[in-house]
Amino acid sequence: MSRLAHVSRRTYGQYCGLAHALDVVGERWTLLIVRELASGPKRYTELAEALAGIGTSLLATRMRQLETDGVVQRRLALDQPGSAVVYELSYAGRELAAAVVPLAMWGARHQMADADACHEAFRAEWLLSFLAADVRRDGPHDLDAVYEFHIDDSTACLRLRDGGVTVTPGAPATPGDVVVRSRASTIAEIVGHKIAVADALADGSLEITGDADKISALVGVIEKRLAR
């Protein structure tokens, strides 16, 4: 980390990996920016839209600091109109995104008893960003599949191809190989160990349709994560 990164902010002043990590990620909104970029590169406007409430000035400050800390990098996206600048996680940023997954699971298990799924924002790609990390590690590397998730009124897709995993908001151009339908509250109950996947399927609060082998691969990854 650059010495300049310490000048404009407070630090814990402790020779400890956790303390120095918190120097980087302890500010409000920082880890949520990492969550957004875990699903793939995004333009500044896309980040601002996904993080409603942060304010453009604060978002700009956080992005500059994350670049300084080597967590985020920018590049030209030649496949977008006007060769737009996009932000993406660096190698260190991807490591951080993977480290955030257990924290998110902990939050789902222990800190969401009073959460209000009807009034709090939710995007299906948030769930898939965390799931993608498990698919990369535990999923079949030869699997070619598109998983289409409809969670409440939000839709996102998980694409597996050639050992890679990508997450995109919205419905796919063509129907997915597997379609998952549920409510955000049901997903929270599954992640929080309040209901088993099999029970949610049995009572209809979770519906998974499509290719049987690809369904089995997805459920296997989910159950491995929940068993940890």
C-alpha positions as CSV (number, residue, x, y, z in Angstrom):
1,M,0.0,0.0,0.0
2,S,1.2,3.5,-0.8
3,R,2.4,5.6,2.1
4,L,0.3,8.4,0.7
5,A,-2.8,6.3,1.3
6,H,-2.3,6.8,5.0
7,V,-2.0,10.5,5.0
8,S,-5.6,11.6,4.4
9,R,-7.3,9.1,6.7
10,R,-7.2,7.7,10.2
11,T,-5.5,4.4,10.8
12,Y,-5.5,2.0,13.8
13,G,-1.7,2.2,14.0
14,Q,-1.4,-1.5,14.8
15,Y,1.1,-3.9,13.2
16,C,-1.6,-6.5,12.5
17,G,-3.1,-7.7,9.2
18,L,-6.7,-7.2,10.4
19,A,-6.0,-3.7,11.5
20,H,-4.3,-2.8,8.1
21,A,-7.2,-4.5,6.2
22,L,-9.7,-2.4,8.1
23,D,-7.7,0.7,7.3
24,V,-8.6,-0.1,3.7
25,V,-12.1,-1.5,3.9
26,G,-13.5,-0.1,7.2
27,E,-15.1,3.0,5.7
28,R,-18.8,3.0,5.0
29,W,-19.8,1.7,1.6
30,T,-16.4,0.4,0.7
31,L,-17.2,-3.3,1.0
32,L,-20.5,-2.8,-0.9
33,I,-18.5,-1.3,-3.8
34,V,-16.4,-4.5,-3.7
35,R,-19.6,-6.5,-3.8
36,E,-20.8,-4.7,-6.9
37,L,-17.6,-5.2,-8.7
38,A,-17.4,-8.9,-7.7
39,S,-20.0,-9.6,-10.4
40,G,-17.9,-7.9,-13.1
41,P,-16.6,-4.5,-14.4
42,K,-19.0,-1.6,-14.1
43,R,-19.2,2.0,-15.2
44,Y,-19.3,4.7,-12.6
45,T,-23.0,5.4,-13.4
46,E,-23.8,1.8,-12.8
47,L,-22.1,1.8,-9.4
48,A,-24.0,5.0,-8.5
49,E,-27.3,3.4,-9.5
50,A,-26.7,0.2,-7.6
51,L,-25.5,2.1,-4.5
52,A,-28.4,4.5,-4.2
53,G,-27.8,6.7,-1.2
54,I,-24.0,6.9,-1.3
55,G,-23.9,10.3,-3.1
56,T,-21.7,10.9,-6.1
57,S,-19.0,12.9,-4.2
58,L,-18.6,10.1,-1.6
59,L,-18.5,7.4,-4.3
60,A,-15.8,9.3,-6.2
61,T,-13.8,9.6,-2.9
62,R,-14.2,5.9,-2.2
63,M,-13.2,4.9,-5.8
64,R,-10.1,7.0,-5.7
65,Q,-9.0,5.5,-2.4
66,L,-9.6,2.0,-3.6
67,E,-7.5,2.7,-6.7
68,T,-4.8,4.0,-4.5
69,D,-5.0,0.9,-2.3
70,G,-4.7,-1.4,-5.3
71,V,-8.1,-2.9,-4.8
72,V,-9.8,-1.4,-7.9
73,Q,-8.4,-0.5,-11.3
74,R,-10.0,1.2,-14.3
75,R,-9.8,0.4,-18.0
76,L,-11.4,1.3,-21.3
77,A,-14.3,-1.0,-22.2
78,L,-14.0,-1.1,-26.0
79,D,-17.2,-3.2,-26.3
80,Q,-19.3,-0.4,-24.8
81,P,-20.5,2.8,-26.6
82,G,-17.9,5.5,-26.7
83,S,-15.2,3.2,-25.2
84,A,-16.5,3.9,-21.7
85,V,-14.3,3.7,-18.7
86,V,-15.2,0.8,-16.4
87,Y,-13.9,-0.1,-12.9
88,E,-12.9,-3.6,-12.0
89,L,-11.3,-5.5,-9.2
90,S,-7.6,-6.1,-9.3
91,Y,-6.1,-9.4,-8.2
92,A,-6.0,-8.1,-4.6
93,G,-9.6,-6.9,-5.0
94,R,-10.7,-10.3,-6.2
95,E,-9.1,-11.9,-3.1
96,L,-10.9,-9.4,-1.0
97,A,-14.3,-10.2,-2.7
98,A,-13.7,-13.9,-1.9
99,A,-13.0,-13.0,1.7
100,V,-16.2,-11.0,2.0
101,V,-18.4,-14.0,1.2
102,P,-18.1,-15.6,4.7
103,L,-18.8,-12.2,6.2
104,A,-22.0,-11.9,4.1
105,M,-23.0,-15.4,5.2
106,W,-22.4,-14.5,8.8
107,G,-24.6,-11.4,8.4
108,A,-27.4,-13.5,6.9
109,R,-27.2,-16.0,9.8
110,H,-26.9,-13.6,12.7
111,Q,-27.8,-10.1,11.7
112,M,-31.0,-10.2,9.6
113,A,-33.7,-11.1,12.2
114,D,-35.0,-7.5,12.0
115,A,-34.4,-7.0,8.2
116,D,-37.4,-5.9,6.2
117,A,-37.4,-7.5,2.8
118,C,-40.4,-5.4,1.8
119,H,-38.7,-2.0,2.4
120,E,-35.0,-2.7,1.9
121,A,-33.4,-2.7,-1.5
122,F,-32.5,-6.0,-3.1
123,R,-30.9,-7.0,-6.4
124,A,-30.6,-10.6,-7.5
125,E,-27.1,-10.0,-8.7
126,W,-26.0,-9.4,-5.1
127,L,-26.9,-13.0,-4.3
128,L,-25.2,-14.3,-7.5
129,S,-22.0,-12.4,-6.8
130,F,-21.6,-14.4,-3.6
131,L,-22.8,-17.6,-5.2
132,A,-20.3,-17.2,-8.1
133,A,-17.4,-17.4,-5.7
134,D,-18.6,-20.8,-4.6
135,V,-19.3,-22.0,-8.2
136,R,-15.7,-21.0,-9.2
137,R,-14.3,-23.2,-6.4
138,D,-16.8,-26.1,-6.1
139,G,-18.7,-26.2,-9.4
140,P,-17.9,-28.5,-12.3
141,H,-15.3,-26.8,-14.5
142,D,-16.7,-28.4,-17.7
143,L,-20.2,-27.2,-17.1
144,D,-21.7,-24.9,-19.8
145,A,-24.9,-23.4,-18.4
146,V,-27.0,-20.3,-17.9
147,Y,-28.9,-20.1,-14.6
148,E,-31.7,-17.5,-14.6
149,F,-32.7,-16.2,-11.1
150,H,-36.0,-14.4,-10.4
151,I,-35.9,-13.2,-6.8
152,D,-39.0,-11.1,-6.0
153,D,-39.1,-8.6,-8.9
154,S,-35.3,-8.7,-9.6
155,T,-33.7,-10.9,-12.2
156,A,-30.1,-11.8,-12.9
157,C,-28.1,-14.6,-14.6
158,L,-25.2,-16.8,-13.6
159,R,-23.3,-18.0,-16.7
160,L,-20.8,-20.9,-16.6
161,R,-18.6,-21.5,-19.6
162,D,-15.1,-22.8,-20.2
163,G,-14.4,-22.7,-16.5
164,G,-15.4,-19.1,-16.2
165,V,-18.3,-17.6,-14.2
166,T,-20.0,-14.3,-14.9
167,V,-23.0,-12.5,-13.4
168,T,-25.2,-10.2,-15.4
169,P,-28.3,-8.3,-14.2
170,G,-31.5,-8.8,-16.1
171,A,-32.9,-11.7,-18.0
172,P,-30.8,-13.5,-20.7
173,A,-31.4,-13.0,-24.4
174,T,-32.6,-16.6,-24.6
175,P,-34.2,-18.7,-21.8
176,G,-31.7,-20.1,-19.3
177,D,-31.0,-23.8,-18.9
178,V,-32.2,-23.5,-15.3
179,V,-34.7,-21.1,-13.9
180,V,-34.8,-20.3,-10.2
181,R,-37.7,-18.5,-8.6
182,S,-38.1,-17.4,-5.0
183,R,-38.5,-14.5,-2.6
184,A,-35.6,-12.6,-1.1
185,S,-36.9,-13.5,2.4
186,T,-36.8,-17.3,1.5
187,I,-33.2,-17.0,0.3
188,A,-32.3,-15.2,3.5
189,E,-33.9,-18.1,5.5
190,I,-32.0,-20.7,3.5
191,V,-28.7,-18.9,3.9
192,G,-29.4,-18.3,7.6
193,H,-30.0,-22.0,8.1
194,K,-33.7,-21.4,9.1
195,I,-35.0,-23.6,6.3
196,A,-33.3,-26.4,4.2
197,V,-33.1,-26.2,0.5
198,A,-35.1,-29.5,0.2
199,D,-37.9,-28.1,2.5
200,A,-38.1,-24.9,0.5
201,L,-38.4,-26.9,-2.7
202,A,-41.1,-29.1,-1.1
203,D,-43.3,-26.3,0.2
204,G,-42.9,-24.3,-3.1
205,S,-41.2,-21.3,-1.7
206,L,-38.2,-22.2,-3.9
207,E,-38.8,-23.4,-7.5
208,I,-36.0,-24.7,-9.7
209,T,-36.9,-25.9,-13.2
210,G,-34.8,-26.9,-16.2
211,D,-32.0,-29.3,-17.0
212,A,-31.8,-32.0,-14.3
213,D,-28.0,-32.4,-14.3
214,K,-27.5,-28.6,-14.2
215,I,-29.9,-28.3,-11.4
216,S,-28.1,-31.0,-9.5
217,A,-24.8,-29.2,-10.0
218,L,-26.2,-25.9,-8.7
219,V,-27.9,-27.4,-5.7
220,G,-24.6,-29.3,-4.9
221,V,-22.7,-26.1,-4.8
222,I,-25.3,-24.4,-2.6
223,E,-25.4,-27.3,-0.1
224,K,-21.6,-27.3,0.1
225,R,-21.6,-23.6,1.0
226,L,-24.4,-24.0,3.6
227,A,-22.5,-27.0,5.2
228,R,-19.4,-24.8,6.0
